[in-house]
Amino acid sequence: VRQLCADIQAQGHAKHLNLDNITVGQLAMETLLSLTSKRAGEWFKEELRELGGLEHIVKTIKDCHRQIVSSDVTRSGWSEPVLDKLRKVDRCLRVLENVTHKNEENQNYLLKYDDGVLVSTLSNLYYLCGQEIPIYPTIDISDKTSTGAVLRECIIAILNVLINLTHRFNMQSFGSKSLGSQNGIVDCSLHLLLRVPESLPEEKRFDMMMLTLILLINLVEQCDDNKKLLMNAKAPPCPENLFD
């Protein structure tokens, strides 16, 4: 099995698999994160939910978030093992983005699973990445490995999933109410919209602003409480004015 995995890695696949510590669970997770529902169709989205795949992905994100928080990155910085946890979150989110696209059942499942733990976890990561990106700015679009690049790609993945989860069906959006109830979500979004793009490569600035705007639209479109939050929010201060 180890030799087979080594051969697969030699072909440029399964790069995240640790050949020195291979378990059945790790192989199953690697397979799951390699799947794309856009190729498999709607049946795959249903099977993934009914067979416990979504639950496993949410638990993985929750566990990675717990380890990131416990490492206190805002004080000690991002070590390579902690960055690997954020990379795993990114990979999990890419699967969730695919399986929640225009799929109300999966959206509702993820919003309600374990009292909305995915929404609270993603909102915390949303805030953390948003605060950290200006500390680790990136200018090279080809950079995929630096701390800033990992933070950048993860927050874009978070935005894509949150946009799907707040998409409204039949003039209702349970997701927008759920996400809007998270502390600081609107202020964080304004920070991403107005301040974070200057810390990104030029090729990524438009994406960041557009995705953040779409999320804000989803939040306020069918939720009066979120409209009030946005109307009462203030633009984040310019860095040069912080000490005025």
C-alpha positions, 0 to 999 in steps of 0.5 A, spaced: 500 500 500 505 504 501 509 503 495 502 504 491 501 511 494 508 513 493 507 511 486 501 516 486 505 521 489 510 521 484 505 522 479 503 529 482 497 526 486 495 525 494 501 530 495 498 531 502 498 524 504 504 522 509 507 515 507 510 514 514 503 514 517 498 511 513 491 508 516 485 506 513 482 512 515 487 517 512 486 513 505 479 514 506 479 521 507 484 522 502 479 519 497 474 523 499 477 530 498 479 528 491 472 527 489 469 533 485 461 532 485 461 537 479 463 530 475 459 525 479 452 529 479 446 530 484 446 523 486 453 524 489 451 530 493 445 525 496 450 519 497 455 523 500 450 526 505 446 520 507 453 515 508 456 520 513 461 523 508 458 531 510 458 529 517 466 527 517 468 533 513 465 537 518 468 534 524 475 534 520 474 542 519 472 542 527 478 538 529 483 542 525 480 549 527 481 547 534 488 545 533 489 552 530 486 555 536 490 552 541 496 553 537 495 561 538 497 563 532 496 570 533 502 570 538 506 565 536 505 565 528 504 560 523 508 553 524 508 548 518 504 543 522 499 549 523 499 551 516 497 544 514 491 544 518 489 550 514 490 547 508 486 541 510 480 546 512 481 549 505 481 542 501 475 540 505 471 546 503 472 545 496 468 539 497 463 542 501 463 548 495 461 543 490 456 539 494 452 545 496 452 548 490 444 549 488 443 543 493 438 545 498 438 539 502 445 539 503 445 546 505 440 545 510 444 539 513 450 543 514 447 549 517 443 545 522 448 539 523 450 539 531 447 546 532 450 549 527 457 548 528 460 549 521 457 556 521 460 558 527 467 554 526 467 558 519 465 564 522 471 564 527 476 562 521 473 567 517 475 572 522 482 569 523 484 569 516 481 576 515 485 579 521 492 575 519 492 576 511 494 583 512 500 581 517 502 576 511 501 580 505 502 577 498 504 580 491 506 574 487 500 570 484 504 564 483 506 563 490 502 557 493 506 555 499 507 562 504 503 563 510 500 569 506 498 564 500 495 559 504 491 564 508 488 567 502 486 561 499 483 558 505 479 565 506 476 565 498 474 557 500 470 560 506 467 565 502 465 560 497 462 556 502 458 561 506 455 564 499 452 557 498 450 556 505 446 563 505 443 562 498 436 563 498 430 558 496 423 560 495 424 567 498 427 564 504 434 564 507 435 560 513 443 560 512 443 568 512 439 568 519 444 563 522 450 566 519 448 573 521 447 571 528 455 570 528 458 576 532 462 580 528 460 577 521 458 584 518 464 588 520 469 582 518 466 582 511 467 590 511 474 589 513 475 584 507 472 588 502 475 595 504 482 593 507 484 586 505 485 587 498 491 591 498 494 585 501 493 581 495 496 580 489 492 584 483 490 578 480 486 576 487 483 583 489 477 583 484 475 576 486 476 578 494 471 584 493 466 580 489 465 574 493 465 579 499 460 583 496 456 577 494 456 574 501 453 581 504 448 581 498 446 574 501 446 576 508 441 582 507 437 580 501 431 577 506 433 578 513 431 585 516 436 583 522 442 583 517 440 589 514 440 593 520 447 590 522 450 593 515 446 600 516 449 600 523 456 598 521 462 602 520 468 602 515 474 599 518 479 605 519 485 606 514 492 603 517 495 610 517 489 613 521 490 608 526 494 612 531 491 619 529 
